[in-house]
Amino acid sequence: MRFTDELAEVGDPVWDAIVAHPMVEQLGEGTLDEAPFRYWVRQDYVYLVEYARVFALGAANAPDLARMGTFAELLDSTINTEMDLHRAYAAEFGIGEAELEATEPSPTTRAYTDFLVRVAATGSFGDLVAALLPCMWGFNETARRLDERGRPDHEGYAEWIETYAGEEFSELTRWCKELMDDVAEGATEADRERYRDRFRTSARYEYRFWDAAWRGERWGI
């Protein structure tokens, strides 16, 4: 059994909960009010900045040149391509670049990104991969399940589904899962248990990221 088959037992209930969440259900139906989605888009921009930092740490901690190069390419594409695409996508919802830059991280965004950067900075390369994987896997799984139900009439929501269910993002997800399997193959049982814990925590944060947008989470003080 591949290690990611074991992780699927951890992740599947979380993906089920995400797809059943009212925000995601309504996104898939095209009936979602845009206010919580605009919140989500702004928070996702903040997330992407820290996500790029994790790629940088992945390149620094990679055990070989091939993996170092892949993480360096992901860092470059995130900063110089994905963030431009995110700005353009945000503009479709009336969110300007200044508003994106001024977005204060929500409590959930702050906690999730702090967790990712801490694991990437202080843990092993395997810890980093385990913490990183739920973002790709969760987005891909959520979008694929929504896509199977049919694309909504709302162009912005249909675009979200198309992007994360598409072949390019699916290939990125497969790469990260194969990387996790490679890293776990030679790991001790203690290491693998720690990888499960990192994976579970990030997967839980993926759910909370949607839920925070639905609730319009604020600091409150």
Beta strands, then each sheet from edge to edge (+ up, - down):
end
